[in-house]
Amino acid sequence: MNPGSGIVYTETVVWAAPEQFVADAPYQMAIITLEGGKRLTGRIIAATEADRVKIGDKVDFVEERGGTGFFKKA
């Protein structure tokens, strides 16, 4: 999977994560509108709060882990 880049449609920060992701919390998830209009849910790679995305930000695909796409702010 390499969906390329897209625009953040909506986002949230997960503080109370499912058991398998507790060590990752807090982490940011976003619904991303890809070129062509399709949307997908992905995780945002954000080392600091400044790296977090907001609605309308452009993001680039970085990698896939366990079927989940990881993106970062462009």
KEDREN-861937 format. One line per field, with one value per atom (N, C-alpha, C, O, CB): z, x, y; atom name; residue number from 0. Coordinates in steps of 0.1 Angstrom, whole numbers, padded with zeros to 4 digits, always signed. Glycine has a CB too. Example, Ala and Ser with C-alpha at 12.3 -4.5 7.8 and 13.67 -1.06 7.14 Angstrom:
BEGIN
zz: [+0078 +0078 +0078 +0085 +0090 +0071 +0071 +0079 +0080 +0057] $
xx: [+0132 +0123 +0132 +0142 +0113 +0128 +0137 +0129 +0134 +0141] $
yy: [-0057 -0045 -0033 -0033 -0045 -0022 -0011 +0000 +0011 -0006] $
atome: [N CA C O CB N CA C O CB] $
num: [0 0 0 0 0 1 1 1 1 1] $
//
This chain:
BEGIN
zz: [+0000 +0000 +0000 +0009 +0012 -0009 -0009 -0015 -0027 -0017 -0007 -0012 -0016 -0021 -0001 -0013 -0016 -0006 +0006 -0030 -0011 -0002 -0001 -0009 -0006 +0008 +0009 +0019 +0023 +0014 +0022 +0030 +0042 +0040 +0022 +0054 +0066 +0066 +0065 +0079 +0066 +0066 +0081 +0084 +0060 +0090 +0104 +0112 +0106 +0108 +0125 +0133 +0147 +0152 +0131 +0155 +0169 +0175 +0169 +0172 +0188 +0196 +0205 +0212 +0204 +0204 +0212 +0225 +0225 +0204 +0236 +0249 +0256 +0263 +0258 +0255 +0261 +0249 +0243 +0268 +0247 +0236 +0239 +0251 +0232 +0229 +0231 +0236 +0235 +0218 +0243 +0250 +0242 +0247 +0255 +0229 +0221 +0217 +0212 +0208 +0219 +0216 +0228 +0226 +0206 +0240 +0252 +0253 +0257 +0265 +0249 +0249 +0240 +0242 +0246 +0229 +0219 +0224 +0218 +0206 +0233 +0236 +0243 +0251 +0245 +0241 +0232 +0217 +0215 +0236 +0208 +0194 +0186 +0190 +0188 +0174 +0166 +0154 +0148 +0161 +0152 +0140 +0132 +0137 +0145 +0119 +0110 +0099 +0095 +0104 +0094 +0081 +0071 +0072 +0082 +0060 +0050 +0037 +0033 +0049 +0030 +0017 +0007 +0006 +0015 -0001 -0011 -0024 -0026 -0013 -0032 -0046 -0052 -0051 -0054 -0059 -0064 -0055 -0060 -0067 -0043 -0034 -0024 -0015 -0042 -0026 -0016 -0003 -0002 -0021 +0008 +0022 +0028 +0026 +0030 +0037 +0045 +0059 +0061 +0038 +0068 +0082 +0084 +0080 +0093 +0090 +0092 +0105 +0111 +0080 +0109 +0121 +0116 +0105 +0129 +0125 +0122 +0130 +0142 +0125 +0124 +0130 +0135 +0128 +0121 +0149 +0155 +0167 +0177 +0158 +0166 +0177 +0188 +0200 +0172 +0184 +0193 +0190 +0179 +0193 +0199 +0196 +0183 +0176 +0208 +0181 +0169 +0156 +0145 +0169 +0157 +0145 +0142 +0132 +0147 +0152 +0150 +0138 +0136 +0163 +0132 +0121 +0125 +0136 +0109 +0117 +0119 +0106 +0096 +0124 +0107 +0095 +0084 +0087 +0098 +0072 +0061 +0058 +0047 +0063 +0067 +0065 +0055 +0054 +0078 +0047 +0037 +0045 +0053 +0025 +0042 +0048 +0037 +0026 +0058 +0040 +0030 +0037 +0049 +0027 +0029 +0033 +0037 +0029 +0023 +0048 +0052 +0051 +0044 +0066 +0057 +0057 +0061 +0066 +0066 +0060 +0064 +0075 +0073 +0053 +0086 +0097 +0101 +0105 +0109 +0099 +0103 +0097 +0103 +0118 +0084 +0077 +0079 +0074 +0080 +0087 +0090 +0083 +0084 +0105 +0076 +0070 +0080 +0088 +0058 +0079 +0088 +0079 +0068 +0096 +0083 +0075 +0084 +0096 +0070 +0078 +0085 +0078 +0066 +0086 +0086 +0080 +0069 +0071 +0091 +0058 +0046 +0048 +0040 +0033] $
xx: [+0009 +0000 +0009 +0018 -0010 +0007 +0013 +0003 +0003 +0027 -0005 -0016 -0011 -0018 -0026 +0002 +0008 +0005 +0005 +0003 +0001 -0002 -0017 -0025 +0006 -0021 -0035 -0037 -0027 -0043 -0049 -0053 -0061 -0069 -0061 -0058 -0064 -0079 -0082 -0057 -0088 -0103 -0107 -0115 -0111 -0102 -0105 -0094 -0088 -0119 -0093 -0082 -0087 -0096 -0069 -0080 -0082 -0069 -0061 -0094 -0068 -0057 -0063 -0072 -0049 -0057 -0061 -0053 -0041 -0060 -0060 -0054 -0057 -0048 -0059 -0069 -0072 -0072 -0082 -0087 -0061 -0059 -0063 -0063 -0044 -0066 -0068 -0055 -0044 -0072 -0057 -0046 -0033 -0022 -0050 -0034 -0023 -0015 -0004 -0026 -0022 -0015 -0013 -0010 -0024 -0015 -0013 +0000 +0002 -0015 +0011 +0024 +0026 +0035 +0035 +0018 +0019 +0012 +0014 +0014 +0002 -0006 +0002 +0011 -0018 -0002 -0012 -0006 +0006 -0017 -0015 -0011 -0023 -0034 -0008 -0019 -0029 -0033 -0025 -0023 -0047 -0053 -0059 -0063 -0063 -0060 -0067 -0074 -0070 -0056 -0084 -0090 -0085 -0085 -0106 -0079 -0071 -0079 -0082 -0057 -0081 -0087 -0075 -0067 -0096 -0075 -0065 -0068 -0080 -0062 -0058 -0061 -0071 -0070 -0048 -0081 -0092 -0104 -0114 -0087 -0103 -0114 -0116 -0124 -0126 -0109 -0111 -0105 -0096 -0104 -0111 -0106 -0101 -0106 -0117 -0091 -0087 -0083 -0080 -0075 -0083 -0079 -0064 -0060 -0088 -0056 -0042 -0037 -0044 -0034 -0025 -0019 -0009 -0003 -0012 -0008 +0001 +0014 +0013 -0005 +0025 +0038 +0041 +0043 +0050 +0041 +0043 +0052 +0047 +0030 +0064 +0074 +0070 +0073 +0088 +0065 +0061 +0047 +0042 +0072 +0041 +0028 +0029 +0019 +0023 +0040 +0041 +0040 +0037 +0055 +0043 +0043 +0029 +0026 +0052 +0020 +0006 -0001 +0003 -0002 -0010 -0017 -0030 -0036 -0020 -0036 -0049 -0057 -0051 -0048 -0070 -0078 -0073 -0070 -0093 -0071 -0066 -0051 -0047 -0070 -0044 -0030 -0027 -0034 -0023 -0016 -0012 -0003 +0005 -0004 -0005 +0003 +0009 +0003 -0005 +0020 +0026 +0027 +0029 +0040 +0024 +0026 +0040 +0049 +0020 +0042 +0056 +0058 +0067 +0059 +0049 +0050 +0038 +0028 +0062 +0037 +0026 +0031 +0042 +0019 +0024 +0027 +0015 +0005 +0034 +0015 +0003 -0010 -0020 +0002 -0009 -0021 -0026 -0036 -0032 -0018 -0022 -0012 +0000 -0022 -0017 -0008 -0004 -0012 -0016 +0009 +0014 +0018 +0024 +0027 +0014 +0016 +0023 +0024 +0003 +0029 +0035 +0031 +0028 +0051 +0032 +0029 +0039 +0051 +0029 +0033 +0042 +0049 +0057 +0033] $
yy: [-0012 +0000 +0012 +0014 +0000 +0021 +0034 +0044 +0047 +0034 +0050 +0059 +0072 +0080 +0060 +0076 +0089 +0099 +0097 +0093 +0111 +0122 +0125 +0119 +0135 +0133 +0137 +0149 +0155 +0125 +0152 +0163 +0157 +0149 +0174 +0162 +0158 +0163 +0175 +0163 +0153 +0156 +0159 +0168 +0145 +0150 +0152 +0144 +0135 +0147 +0147 +0141 +0140 +0147 +0149 +0131 +0130 +0125 +0118 +0121 +0127 +0122 +0111 +0113 +0133 +0099 +0088 +0087 +0085 +0074 +0089 +0089 +0076 +0071 +0100 +0070 +0057 +0047 +0044 +0058 +0041 +0032 +0017 +0014 +0032 +0009 -0005 -0011 -0006 -0012 -0022 -0029 -0030 -0028 -0043 -0034 -0036 -0023 -0024 -0044 -0012 +0001 +0010 +0022 +0008 +0005 +0013 +0020 +0031 +0005 +0013 +0018 +0030 +0038 +0007 +0031 +0041 +0054 +0065 +0037 +0053 +0064 +0075 +0072 +0060 +0088 +0093 +0093 +0095 +0107 +0090 +0090 +0096 +0096 +0076 +0102 +0109 +0100 +0093 +0122 +0100 +0093 +0104 +0114 +0082 +0101 +0111 +0103 +0092 +0120 +0109 +0105 +0114 +0126 +0105 +0108 +0116 +0114 +0103 +0111 +0126 +0126 +0125 +0134 +0138 +0114 +0112 +0119 +0123 +0097 +0120 +0126 +0116 +0104 +0127 +0122 +0113 +0113 +0108 +0100 +0117 +0118 +0107 +0108 +0119 +0096 +0085 +0089 +0097 +0072 +0083 +0086 +0073 +0062 +0093 +0075 +0064 +0069 +0080 +0056 +0060 +0063 +0059 +0048 +0056 +0067 +0064 +0070 +0079 +0069 +0066 +0072 +0082 +0081 +0061 +0092 +0103 +0101 +0099 +0117 +0102 +0102 +0116 +0125 +0096 +0118 +0131 +0129 +0124 +0137 +0133 +0132 +0143 +0140 +0134 +0154 +0165 +0170 +0166 +0176 +0178 +0184 +0192 +0193 +0192 +0199 +0207 +0199 +0204 +0214 +0186 +0177 +0172 +0166 +0165 +0174 +0169 +0177 +0189 +0171 +0171 +0177 +0183 +0180 +0167 +0192 +0197 +0196 +0193 +0212 +0198 +0197 +0207 +0218 +0200 +0201 +0209 +0208 +0212 +0223 +0202 +0200 +0189 +0179 +0196 +0191 +0181 +0171 +0175 +0188 +0158 +0148 +0139 +0137 +0139 +0132 +0123 +0109 +0108 +0128 +0099 +0085 +0082 +0086 +0075 +0075 +0071 +0056 +0052 +0076 +0048 +0034 +0027 +0034 +0030 +0014 +0006 -0003 -0010 -0002 -0004 -0014 -0021 -0015 -0006 -0034 -0042 -0038 -0039 -0041 -0034 -0030 -0016 -0012 -0039 -0008 +0006 +0015 +0013 +0009 +0025 +0035 +0045 +0050 +0041 +0049 +0059 +0071 +0070 +0054 +0083 +0095 +0105 +0104 +0101 +0116 +0127 +0140 +0140 +0125 +0150 +0164 +0167 +0165 +0175 +0171 +0175 +0187 +0192 +0176] $
atome: [N CA C O CB N CA C O CB N CA C O CB N CA C O CB N CA C O CB N CA C O CB N CA C O CB N CA C O CB N CA C O CB N CA C O CB N CA C O CB N CA C O CB N CA C O CB N CA C O CB N CA C O CB N CA C O CB N CA C O CB N CA C O CB N CA C O CB N CA C O CB N CA C O CB N CA C O CB N CA C O CB N CA C O CB N CA C O CB N CA C O CB N CA C O CB N CA C O CB N CA C O CB N CA C O CB N CA C O CB N CA C O CB N CA C O CB N CA C O CB N CA C O CB N CA C O CB N CA C O CB N CA C O CB N CA C O CB N CA C O CB N CA C O CB N CA C O CB N CA C O CB N CA C O CB N CA C O CB N CA C O CB N CA C O CB N CA C O CB N CA C O CB N CA C O CB N CA C O CB N CA C O CB N CA C O CB N CA C O CB N CA C O CB N CA C O CB N CA C O CB N CA C O CB N CA C O CB N CA C O CB N CA C O CB N CA C O CB N CA C O CB N CA C O CB N CA C O CB N CA C O CB N CA C O CB N CA C O CB N CA C O CB N CA C O CB N CA C O CB N CA C O CB N CA C O CB N CA C O CB] $
num: [0 0 0 0 0 1 1 1 1 1 2 2 2 2 2 3 3 3 3 3 4 4 4 4 4 5 5 5 5 5 6 6 6 6 6 7 7 7 7 7 8 8 8 8 8 9 9 9 9 9 10 10 10 10 10 11 11 11 11 11 12 12 12 12 12 13 13 13 13 13 14 14 14 14 14 15 15 15 15 15 16 16 16 16 16 17 17 17 17 17 18 18 18 18 18 19 19 19 19 19 20 20 20 20 20 21 21 21 21 21 22 22 22 22 22 23 23 23 23 23 24 24 24 24 24 25 25 25 25 25 26 26 26 26 26 27 27 27 27 27 28 28 28 28 28 29 29 29 29 29 30 30 30 30 30 31 31 31 31 31 32 32 32 32 32 33 33 33 33 33 34 34 34 34 34 35 35 35 35 35 36 36 36 36 36 37 37 37 37 37 38 38 38 38 38 39 39 39 39 39 40 40 40 40 40 41 41 41 41 41 42 42 42 42 42 43 43 43 43 43 44 44 44 44 44 45 45 45 45 45 46 46 46 46 46 47 47 47 47 47 48 48 48 48 48 49 49 49 49 49 50 50 50 50 50 51 51 51 51 51 52 52 52 52 52 53 53 53 53 53 54 54 54 54 54 55 55 55 55 55 56 56 56 56 56 57 57 57 57 57 58 58 58 58 58 59 59 59 59 59 60 60 60 60 60 61 61 61 61 61 62 62 62 62 62 63 63 63 63 63 64 64 64 64 64 65 65 65 65 65 66 66 66 66 66 67 67 67 67 67 68 68 68 68 68 69 69 69 69 69 70 70 70 70 70 71 71 71 71 71 72 72 72 72 72 73 73 73 73 73] $
//
